[in-house]
Amino acid sequence: MLIIATQSPFTKALPPVQKDATLILTQDAVIAATLPDALADYRTVYALESDIKARGLIDHSSPNIQVIDLAEFVKLTAKHKPLVNW
């Protein structure tokens, strides 16, 4: 399962952790990349590079977050089923 989060964790809570789910932080959800405790239970967490840079957070994100570009984002969406927009 691939969960695509788009909203700030201060506006909408992150989705519940699902077994073997992968989380991608996009848009304002990349703010969660600065909150490592909030992401500790997820197996794999990615953040979209363009969104994290646009918010000035590239140097403040957790080392456990894998920063990806749009091409990698497309590959992940093609690889994972089902997709869940959060």
C-alpha positions in Angstrom: 0.0 0.0 0.0 1.2 3.5 -0.8 -0.2 6.3 1.2 0.2 9.8 -0.3 -0.2 12.5 2.4 -0.8 16.1 1.3 -1.8 18.1 4.3 0.2 19.5 7.1 0.3 17.3 10.2 -0.9 20.3 12.1 -4.0 20.5 10.0 -4.8 16.8 9.6 -3.2 14.0 11.5 -1.0 11.6 9.6 -2.7 8.4 8.4 -2.7 5.5 10.8 0.3 3.2 10.3 -0.6 0.2 8.1 1.5 -3.0 8.0 3.9 -2.9 5.1 2.6 0.5 4.0 4.9 3.1 2.4 4.2 6.8 3.1 5.0 9.7 0.7 4.9 13.2 2.1 3.9 15.8 -0.5 2.7 19.4 -0.5 2.3 20.6 3.1 2.6 17.1 4.5 6.4 17.5 4.1 6.4 19.5 7.3 6.1 16.0 9.0 9.7 15.3 7.8 10.8 17.6 10.6 8.9 15.4 13.2 10.8 12.1 13.3 8.8 10.8 16.3 5.6 11.2 14.3 7.0 8.9 11.5 8.9 6.4 13.7 6.4 3.6 13.1 6.2 3.8 9.3 8.3 1.2 7.5 9.4 3.5 4.7 8.9 7.3 4.4 9.6 9.4 1.4 9.3 13.2 0.9 8.9 14.9 -2.4 12.1 17.0 -3.0 10.4 19.9 -4.8 7.9 20.3 -1.9 10.4 20.0 0.9 12.7 22.5 -0.9 9.9 25.0 -1.5 9.2 25.1 2.2 12.9 25.5 3.2 13.0 22.2 5.1 15.6 20.3 3.2 18.2 20.9 5.9 15.8 20.2 8.7 14.3 16.9 7.7 14.9 13.6 9.6 17.7 11.4 8.2 15.2 8.5 8.1 13.2 10.3 5.3 14.2 9.5 1.8 13.9 12.6 -0.4 12.7 11.7 -3.9 12.2 13.6 -7.2 9.1 13.4 -9.4 10.4 10.6 -11.5 10.8 8.4 -8.4 7.4 9.4 -7.2 5.9 8.1 -10.5 7.8 4.9 -10.1 6.5 4.4 -6.6 2.9 5.0 -7.7 3.3 2.5 -10.5 4.9 -0.1 -8.2 2.5 0.0 -5.2 -1.1 -1.1 -5.1 -3.4 0.2 -3.7 -2.8 3.9 -3.6 -4.4 5.9 -0.8 -4.6 9.7 -0.9 -4.7 11.2 2.6 
